Protein backbone atom coordinates (compact mmCIF):
# COMPACT_ATOMS: atom_id res chain seq x y z
CA UNK A 1 0.00 0.00 0.00
CA UNK A 2 1.51 3.28 -1.04
CA UNK A 3 0.59 6.19 1.12
CA UNK A 4 1.28 9.85 0.55
CA UNK A 5 0.40 12.44 3.10
CA UNK A 6 0.89 16.15 3.15
CA UNK A 7 -0.16 18.19 6.12
CA UNK A 8 0.05 21.92 5.85
CA UNK A 9 -1.71 24.94 7.22
CA UNK A 10 -0.49 27.98 5.37
CA UNK A 11 -1.38 31.28 3.89
CA UNK A 12 0.13 32.36 0.59
CA UNK A 13 0.52 35.93 -0.52
CA UNK A 14 1.43 36.58 -4.14
CA UNK A 15 3.02 39.99 -4.36
CA UNK A 16 3.49 40.31 -8.11
CA UNK A 17 3.49 38.15 -11.19
CA UNK A 18 2.12 34.67 -11.53
CA UNK A 19 2.79 31.55 -9.50
CA UNK A 20 1.63 28.39 -11.19
CA UNK A 21 1.81 25.29 -9.06
CA UNK A 22 2.68 21.79 -10.22
CA UNK A 23 3.00 21.67 -13.96
CA UNK A 24 3.82 18.51 -15.87
CA UNK A 25 7.41 17.69 -14.98
CA UNK A 26 7.91 20.42 -12.40
CA UNK A 27 7.01 23.77 -10.92
CA UNK A 28 7.45 27.18 -12.54
CA UNK A 29 7.27 30.38 -10.51
CA UNK A 30 7.30 33.72 -12.31
CA UNK A 31 7.40 37.02 -10.46
CA UNK A 32 7.95 37.66 -6.79
CA UNK A 33 6.30 35.30 -4.33
CA UNK A 34 6.01 35.51 -0.56
CA UNK A 35 4.89 32.44 1.38
CA UNK A 36 3.98 32.61 5.05
CA UNK A 37 3.30 29.18 6.49
CA UNK A 38 2.32 28.50 10.08
CA UNK A 39 1.49 25.10 11.56
CA UNK A 40 0.98 23.58 14.93
CA UNK A 41 2.31 20.10 15.50
CA UNK A 42 2.25 17.94 12.36
CA UNK A 43 2.30 14.15 12.24
CA UNK A 44 2.59 12.42 8.87
CA UNK A 45 3.02 8.66 8.60
CA UNK A 46 2.83 5.82 6.12
CA UNK A 47 3.01 2.09 6.71
CA UNK A 48 3.19 -0.61 4.10
CA UNK A 49 5.19 -2.28 1.39
CA UNK A 50 5.93 0.77 -0.80
CA UNK A 51 5.30 3.48 1.80
CA UNK A 52 6.13 7.16 1.42
CA UNK A 53 5.42 9.86 3.98
CA UNK A 54 6.10 13.45 2.99
CA UNK A 55 5.43 16.66 4.89
CA UNK A 56 5.62 20.02 3.09
CA UNK A 57 5.35 23.31 4.95
CA UNK A 58 5.93 26.54 3.03
CA UNK A 59 7.70 24.76 0.21
CA UNK A 60 7.91 25.09 -3.57
CA UNK A 61 9.05 21.66 -4.72
CA UNK A 62 8.87 19.52 -7.83
CA UNK A 63 10.95 17.38 -10.16
CA UNK A 64 12.12 20.47 -11.99
CA UNK A 65 11.68 23.77 -10.17
CA UNK A 66 12.21 27.00 -12.13
CA UNK A 67 12.04 30.32 -10.31
CA UNK A 68 11.77 33.47 -12.43
CA UNK A 69 11.63 35.94 -9.55
CA UNK A 70 12.26 36.28 -5.85
CA UNK A 71 10.77 33.77 -3.42
CA UNK A 72 10.60 34.68 0.27
CA UNK A 73 9.49 31.96 2.66
CA UNK A 74 8.67 32.33 6.35
CA UNK A 75 7.84 29.00 7.99
CA UNK A 76 6.90 28.62 11.64
CA UNK A 77 6.05 25.16 12.88
CA UNK A 78 5.39 23.18 15.98
CA UNK A 79 6.89 19.72 16.21
CA UNK A 80 7.15 17.95 12.83
CA UNK A 81 7.08 14.15 12.90
CA UNK A 82 7.30 12.39 9.53
CA UNK A 83 7.51 8.60 9.77
CA UNK A 84 7.43 5.73 7.29
CA UNK A 85 7.62 2.05 8.18
CA UNK A 86 7.92 -0.81 5.76
CA UNK A 87 9.88 -2.40 2.98
CA UNK A 88 10.62 0.65 0.79
CA UNK A 89 9.80 3.29 3.37
CA UNK A 90 10.70 6.94 2.87
CA UNK A 91 10.08 9.74 5.31
CA UNK A 92 10.77 13.25 4.06
CA UNK A 93 10.14 16.75 5.36
CA UNK A 94 10.40 19.93 3.29
CA UNK A 95 10.18 23.04 5.42
CA UNK A 96 10.74 26.42 3.77
CA UNK A 97 12.44 24.90 0.73
CA UNK A 98 12.66 25.76 -2.94
CA UNK A 99 13.78 23.01 -5.30
CA UNK A 100 13.54 19.26 -5.46
CA UNK A 101 11.61 17.48 -2.73
CA UNK A 102 13.67 15.56 -0.18
CA UNK A 103 11.77 12.40 -1.20
CA UNK A 104 12.79 12.80 -4.83
CA UNK A 105 16.49 12.91 -3.88
CA UNK A 106 16.39 9.49 -2.20
PyMOL commands that set and color helices and strands:
alter all, ss='L'
color gray80, all
select strands_A, chain A and resi 10-14+18-23+26-30+33-38+42-47+53-57+60-61+65-68+71-76+80-85+91-95+98-99
alter strands_A, ss='S'
color yellow, strands_A
deselect
rebuild
show_as cartoon
